[in-house]
Amino acid sequence: MKNAFSTRDKSILVGLYLSKFDEEALSALGFRGFNEAFNTLGYSIGSKPASIKNYRDEFDPLFPNQRKGWHKRPIRDYCKKFYDDFSKLTFGSFTELIFPRFYGH
């Protein structure tokens, strides 16, 4: 992921990516499940795995996946900004943005 993003920004983007693309994201990155993804991706960007999960849960109510996420409260403003700025990216564009070494493999 580009250095212009802080660790928190990267965590939010990874959470958004995992929420939006769900099983497709896991498969493309070679993970067998979300816990493996949270651990590997969290440590690789210098974030706690729980932070990645929490951000995924933040975005879950906004996407048609089977998880409810944090549906009982409104999305936080700073997360809404990331949603507005990045949620329309296609799978390929989003993958290339945050995981360029995985894209196309």
Backbone as a printed PyTorch tensor [residue, N CA C, xyz], in Angstrom:
tensor([[[  0.8410,  -1.1710,   0.0000],
         [  0.0000,   0.0000,   0.0000],
         [  0.8860,   1.2340,   0.0000]],

        [[  0.4420,   2.2530,  -0.6540],
         [  1.2420,   3.4670,  -0.7890],
         [  1.5330,   4.0930,   0.5630]],

        [[  2.6940,   4.7300,   0.6830],
         [  3.1280,   5.3150,   1.9450],
         [  2.3320,   6.5510,   2.3380]],

        [[  1.5150,   7.1030,   1.4490],
         [  0.7230,   8.2830,   1.7680],
         [ -0.3390,   7.9720,   2.8190]],

        [[ -0.6100,   6.7150,   3.0560],
         [ -1.6220,   6.3150,   4.0230],
         [ -0.9820,   6.0150,   5.3740]],

        [[ -1.6230,   6.4830,   6.4420],
         [ -1.1760,   6.1400,   7.7940],
         [ -1.5600,   4.7000,   8.0840]],

        [[ -1.0760,   4.1670,   9.1890],
         [ -1.4440,   2.8030,   9.5840],
         [ -2.9500,   2.6980,   9.7770]],

        [[ -3.5540,   3.7000,  10.3990],
         [ -5.0070,   3.6830,  10.5850],
         [ -5.7210,   3.7100,   9.2390]],

        [[ -5.2490,   4.5490,   8.3230],
         [ -5.8480,   4.6080,   6.9850],
         [ -5.7870,   3.2380,   6.3030]],

        [[ -4.6400,   2.5910,   6.3940],
         [ -4.4740,   1.2680,   5.7900],
         [ -5.4330,   0.2620,   6.4170]],

        [[ -5.5880,   0.3280,   7.7300],
         [ -6.5050,  -0.5790,   8.4290],
         [ -7.9380,  -0.3640,   7.9580]],

        [[ -8.3190,   0.8910,   7.8100],
         [ -9.6690,   1.2070,   7.3390],
         [ -9.8710,   0.6890,   5.9230]],

        [[ -8.9030,   0.9300,   5.0550],
         [ -9.0160,   0.4740,   3.6670],
         [ -9.0790,  -1.0490,   3.5660]],

        [[ -8.2760,  -1.7430,   4.3500],
         [ -8.3120,  -3.2070,   4.3400],
         [ -9.6660,  -3.6930,   4.8450]],

        [[-10.1790,  -3.0710,   5.9030],
         [-11.5050,  -3.4350,   6.4100],
         [-12.5900,  -3.1930,   5.3740]],

        [[-12.5190,  -2.0750,   4.6810],
         [-13.4810,  -1.7640,   3.6180],
         [-13.3920,  -2.7930,   2.4950]],

        [[-12.1850,  -3.1130,   2.1000],
         [-11.9470,  -4.1040,   1.0450],
         [-12.5320,  -5.4660,   1.4230]],

        [[-12.2550,  -5.9230,   2.6410],
         [-12.7420,  -7.2340,   3.0830],
         [-14.2600,  -7.2530,   3.2180]],

        [[-14.8470,  -6.1350,   3.6190],
         [-16.2940,  -6.0650,   3.7220],
         [-16.9390,  -6.0730,   2.3490]],

        [[-16.4290,  -5.2560,   1.4630],
         [-17.0300,  -5.1340,   0.1290],
         [-16.8800,  -6.4100,  -0.6900]],

        [[-15.6910,  -6.9890,  -0.6860],
         [-15.4240,  -8.1100,  -1.5780],
         [-15.4800,  -9.4730,  -0.9080]],

        [[-15.5760,  -9.5130,   0.4120],
         [-15.9030, -10.7160,   1.1760],
         [-15.0860, -11.9420,   0.7390]],

        [[-15.7410, -13.0090,   0.3590],
         [-15.0730, -14.2660,   0.0020],
         [-14.1680, -14.1100,  -1.2240]],

        [[-14.5470, -13.2470,  -2.1500],
         [-13.7110, -13.0070,  -3.3320],
         [-12.3440, -12.4690,  -2.9180]],

        [[-12.3340, -11.5800,  -1.9260],
         [-11.0740, -11.0300,  -1.4300],
         [-10.2270, -12.1150,  -0.7690]],

        [[-10.8540, -12.9180,   0.0780],
         [-10.1150, -13.9980,   0.7420],
         [ -9.4770, -14.9240,  -0.2760]],

        [[-10.2500, -15.3210,  -1.2530],
         [ -9.7690, -16.2410,  -2.2790],
         [ -8.6230, -15.6380,  -3.0880]],

        [[ -8.7880, -14.4010,  -3.5060],
         [ -7.7600, -13.7490,  -4.3280],
         [ -6.4370, -13.6070,  -3.5800]],

        [[ -6.5150, -13.3990,  -2.2750],
         [ -5.3060, -13.2110,  -1.4740],
         [ -4.7870, -14.5250,  -0.8910]],

        [[ -5.5060, -15.6130,  -1.1270],
         [ -5.0400, -16.9240,  -0.7030],
         [ -5.3040, -17.2670,   0.7480]],

        [[ -6.2920, -16.6070,   1.3610],
         [ -6.6120, -16.8920,   2.7590],
         [ -7.7490, -17.9010,   2.8420]],

        [[ -7.6890, -18.7640,   3.8530],
         [ -8.7340, -19.7680,   4.0620],
         [ -9.8970, -19.2270,   4.8720]],

        [[ -9.6710, -18.1390,   5.5970],
         [-10.7300, -17.5550,   6.4120],
         [-10.3630, -16.1560,   6.8580]],

        [[-11.3320, -15.5020,   7.4740],
         [-11.1040, -14.1200,   7.8930],
         [-10.0800, -13.9830,   9.0100]],

        [[-10.0470, -14.9140,   9.9520],
         [ -9.0570, -14.7980,  11.0320],
         [ -7.6340, -14.8120,  10.4740]],

        [[ -7.3900, -15.6720,   9.5180],
         [ -6.0800, -15.7090,   8.8750],
         [ -5.7970, -14.3760,   8.1710]],

        [[ -6.8060, -13.8360,   7.4980],
         [ -6.6390, -12.5470,   6.8130],
         [ -6.3820, -11.4260,   7.8100]],

        [[ -7.1630, -11.3740,   8.8870],
         [ -6.9700, -10.3190,   9.8940],
         [ -5.5540, -10.3730,  10.4550]],

        [[ -5.1040, -11.5550,  10.8120],
         [ -3.7680, -11.7040,  11.3960],
         [ -2.6780, -11.3200,  10.4060]],

        [[ -2.7000, -11.9030,   9.2410],
         [ -1.6440, -11.6690,   8.2600],
         [ -1.6210, -10.2180,   7.7940]],

        [[ -2.7810,  -9.7110,   7.4130],
         [ -2.8370,  -8.3460,   6.8980],
         [ -2.5790,  -7.3210,   7.9940]],

        [[ -3.1280,  -7.5640,   9.1770],
         [ -2.8940,  -6.6450,  10.2870],
         [ -1.4140,  -6.5040,  10.5980]],

        [[ -0.7440,  -7.6210,  10.7870],
         [  0.6790,  -7.5680,  11.1130],
         [  1.5080,  -7.0190,   9.9550]],

        [[  1.0840,  -7.2710,   8.7230],
         [  1.8700,  -6.7960,   7.5810],
         [  1.8090,  -5.2780,   7.4170]],

        [[  0.7420,  -4.6400,   7.9100],
         [  0.6660,  -3.1790,   7.8010],
         [  0.9360,  -2.4850,   9.1310]],

        [[  1.2830,  -3.2620,  10.1500],
         [  1.6100,  -2.6790,  11.4510],
         [  0.3950,  -2.3520,  12.2910]],

        [[ -0.6910,  -3.0740,  12.0750],
         [ -1.9430,  -2.8380,  12.7910],
         [ -2.3170,  -4.0820,  13.5830]],

        [[ -3.1570,  -3.9040,  14.5800],
         [ -3.6590,  -5.0560,  15.3130],
         [ -4.6930,  -5.7700,  14.4510]],

        [[ -4.6560,  -7.0920,  14.4210],
         [ -5.6670,  -7.8320,  13.6580],
         [ -7.1000,  -7.4580,  14.0510]],

        [[ -7.3300,  -7.1870,  15.3290],
         [ -8.6730,  -6.7960,  15.7790],
         [ -9.1180,  -5.4850,  15.1490]],

        [[ -8.1810,  -4.6070,  14.8490],
         [ -8.5470,  -3.3450,  14.1920],
         [ -9.0750,  -3.6040,  12.7900]],

        [[ -8.4330,  -4.5130,  12.0710],
         [ -8.8910,  -4.8650,  10.7260],
         [-10.3110,  -5.4230,  10.8060]],

        [[-10.5410,  -6.3370,  11.7550],
         [-11.8760,  -6.9200,  11.9270],
         [-12.8900,  -5.8410,  12.2750]],

        [[-12.5380,  -4.9530,  13.1780],
         [-13.4720,  -3.9000,  13.5830],
         [-13.8410,  -2.9900,  12.4170]],

        [[-12.8650,  -2.6630,  11.5800],
         [-13.1910,  -1.8320,  10.4200],
         [-14.0320,  -2.6030,   9.4100]],

        [[-13.7720,  -3.8840,   9.2330],
         [-14.6440,  -4.6810,   8.3650],
         [-16.0710,  -4.6460,   8.8960]],

        [[-16.2100,  -4.8400,  10.2090],
         [-17.5340,  -4.8050,  10.8310],
         [-18.2000,  -3.4400,  10.6700]],

        [[-17.4120,  -2.3810,  10.6930],
         [-17.9290,  -1.0220,  10.5100],
         [-18.6350,  -0.8890,   9.1600]],

        [[-18.0410,  -1.4810,   8.1210],
         [-18.5690,  -1.3400,   6.7670],
         [-19.6010,  -2.4010,   6.3890]],

        [[-19.6740,  -3.4860,   7.1280],
         [-20.5700,  -4.5940,   6.7620],
         [-22.0280,  -4.1830,   6.5150]],

        [[-22.6140,  -3.2940,   7.2990],
         [-24.0120,  -2.9310,   7.0210],
         [-24.2160,  -2.2360,   5.6630]],

        [[-23.1440,  -1.7850,   5.0510],
         [-23.2470,  -1.0420,   3.7980],
         [-23.1320,  -1.9200,   2.5580]],

        [[-22.8460,  -3.2100,   2.7540],
         [-22.6450,  -4.1210,   1.6290],
         [-23.5320,  -5.3500,   1.7700]],

        [[-23.8740,  -5.9750,   0.6450],
         [-24.7540,  -7.1560,   0.6870],
         [-23.9960,  -8.4460,   1.0070]],

        [[-23.4890,  -8.5410,   2.2180],
         [-22.8670,  -9.7820,   2.6610],
         [-23.7150, -10.3490,   3.7980]],

        [[-23.3660, -11.5100,   4.2910],
         [-24.1950, -12.1640,   5.3090],
         [-23.9500, -11.6440,   6.7240]],

        [[-22.9250, -10.8250,   6.9050],
         [-22.6380, -10.2920,   8.2320],
         [-23.4430,  -9.0180,   8.4760]],

        [[-23.8880,  -8.8370,   9.6960],
         [-24.6240,  -7.6150,  10.0440],
         [-23.6800,  -6.4860,  10.4210]],

        [[-22.5040,  -6.8490,  10.9500],
         [-21.5750,  -5.8140,  11.3850],
         [-22.1760,  -4.9370,  12.4720]],

        [[-21.7850,  -3.6930,  12.4770],
         [-22.2720,  -2.7560,  13.4870],
         [-23.4760,  -2.0110,  12.9360]],

        [[-24.5640,  -2.7440,  12.7520],
         [-25.7590,  -2.1980,  12.1190],
         [-26.6300,  -1.3610,  13.0490]],

        [[-26.3280,  -1.3600,  14.3280],
         [-27.1680,  -0.6280,  15.2840],
         [-26.6850,   0.7950,  15.5410]],

        [[-25.7080,   1.2220,  14.8060],
         [-25.2370,   2.6030,  14.9680],
         [-24.7900,   3.1330,  13.6180]],

        [[-24.7910,   4.4510,  13.4690],
         [-24.3370,   5.0190,  12.1880],
         [-22.8240,   4.8580,  12.0260]],

        [[-22.4060,   4.8090,  10.7810],
         [-20.9840,   4.7090,  10.4860],
         [-20.2720,   5.9710,  10.9930]],

        [[-19.0750,   5.8070,  11.5090],
         [-18.3030,   6.9540,  11.9920],
         [-17.9080,   7.8460,  10.8150]],

        [[-17.8450,   9.1390,  11.0700],
         [-17.5900,  10.1200,  10.0030],
         [-16.3020,   9.8420,   9.2380]],

        [[-15.2240,   9.5330,   9.9400],
         [-13.9580,   9.3170,   9.2360],
         [-13.9980,   8.0400,   8.3950]],

        [[-14.7660,   7.0460,   8.8250],
         [-14.9380,   5.8350,   8.0090],
         [-15.8450,   6.1250,   6.8170]],

        [[-16.8520,   6.9530,   7.0190],
         [-17.7520,   7.3350,   5.9190],
         [-16.9760,   8.0200,   4.8070]],

        [[-15.9750,   8.8130,   5.1670],
         [-15.1530,   9.4810,   4.1500],
         [-14.4230,   8.4410,   3.2960]],

        [[-13.8500,   7.4240,   3.9230],
         [-13.1860,   6.3560,   3.1660],
         [-14.1970,   5.6090,   2.2910]],

        [[-15.3730,   5.3540,   2.8450],
         [-16.4160,   4.6970,   2.0630],
         [-16.7540,   5.5310,   0.8280]],

        [[-16.9720,   6.8210,   1.0310],
         [-17.3140,   7.7080,  -0.0850],
         [-16.2060,   7.7650,  -1.1320]],

        [[-14.9600,   7.7690,  -0.6700],
         [-13.8230,   7.9270,  -1.5750],
         [-13.4110,   6.6330,  -2.2900]],

        [[-13.6400,   5.4770,  -1.6790],
         [-13.0670,   4.2370,  -2.2120],
         [-14.0600,   3.1120,  -2.5160]],

        [[-15.2880,   3.1920,  -2.0540],
         [-16.1930,   2.0440,  -2.1920],
         [-16.6240,   1.7650,  -3.6270]],

        [[-16.4820,   2.7030,  -4.5070],
         [-16.8870,   2.4750,  -5.9000],
         [-15.7910,   1.8290,  -6.7430]],

        [[-14.6090,   1.6410,  -6.1550],
         [-13.5300,   0.9860,  -6.8960],
         [-13.9250,  -0.4440,  -7.2590]],

        [[-13.5170,  -0.8730,  -8.4250],
         [-13.7340,  -2.2630,  -8.8170],
         [-12.8120,  -3.1680,  -8.0040]],

        [[-13.0900,  -4.4520,  -8.0710],
         [-12.2460,  -5.4070,  -7.3540],
         [-10.7800,  -5.2640,  -7.7770]],

        [[-10.5250,  -5.2350,  -9.0710],
         [ -9.1480,  -5.1320,  -9.5600],
         [ -8.4720,  -3.8390,  -9.1450]],

        [[ -9.1700,  -2.7300,  -9.2620],
         [ -8.5780,  -1.4330,  -8.9020],
         [ -8.2870,  -1.3450,  -7.4090]],

        [[ -9.2280,  -1.8340,  -6.5920],
         [ -9.0430,  -1.7860,  -5.1450],
         [ -7.9050,  -2.7100,  -4.7320]],

        [[ -7.8770,  -3.9060,  -5.3060],
         [ -6.8080,  -4.8570,  -4.9850],
         [ -5.4590,  -4.2700,  -5.3500]],

        [[ -5.3780,  -3.6790,  -6.5150],
         [ -4.1130,  -3.0900,  -6.9600],
         [ -3.6870,  -1.9170,  -6.0820]],

        [[ -4.6610,  -1.1550,  -5.5870],
         [ -4.3550,  -0.0190,  -4.7140],
         [ -3.7120,  -0.4620,  -3.4070]],

        [[ -4.2960,  -1.4520,  -2.7620],
         [ -3.8090,  -1.7940,  -1.4300],
         [ -2.9550,  -3.0560,  -1.3500]],

        [[ -3.0240,  -3.9060,  -2.3690],
         [ -2.2260,  -5.1270,  -2.3920],
         [ -1.5830,  -5.3000,  -3.7630]],

        [[ -0.7830,  -4.3780,  -4.2190],
         [ -0.2880,  -4.4620,  -5.5960],
         [  0.5020,  -5.7450,  -5.8960]],

        [[  1.1590,  -6.3070,  -4.9220],
         [  1.9550,  -7.5260,  -5.1920],
         [  1.0740,  -8.7450,  -5.3780]],

        [[ -0.1960,  -8.6830,  -4.9110],
         [ -1.1040,  -9.8130,  -5.0700],
         [ -1.8870,  -9.7390,  -6.3720]],

        [[ -2.0390,  -8.5520,  -6.9050],
         [ -2.9370,  -8.3700,  -8.0440],
         [ -2.3990,  -9.1020,  -9.2720]],

        [[ -3.2790,  -9.8400,  -9.8970],
         [ -2.9250, -10.5370, -11.1290],
         [ -2.1900, -11.8530, -10.9200]],

        [[ -2.0740, -12.2970,  -9.6760],
         [ -1.3780, -13.5650,  -9.4120],
         [ -2.3600, -14.6410,  -9.0500]]])
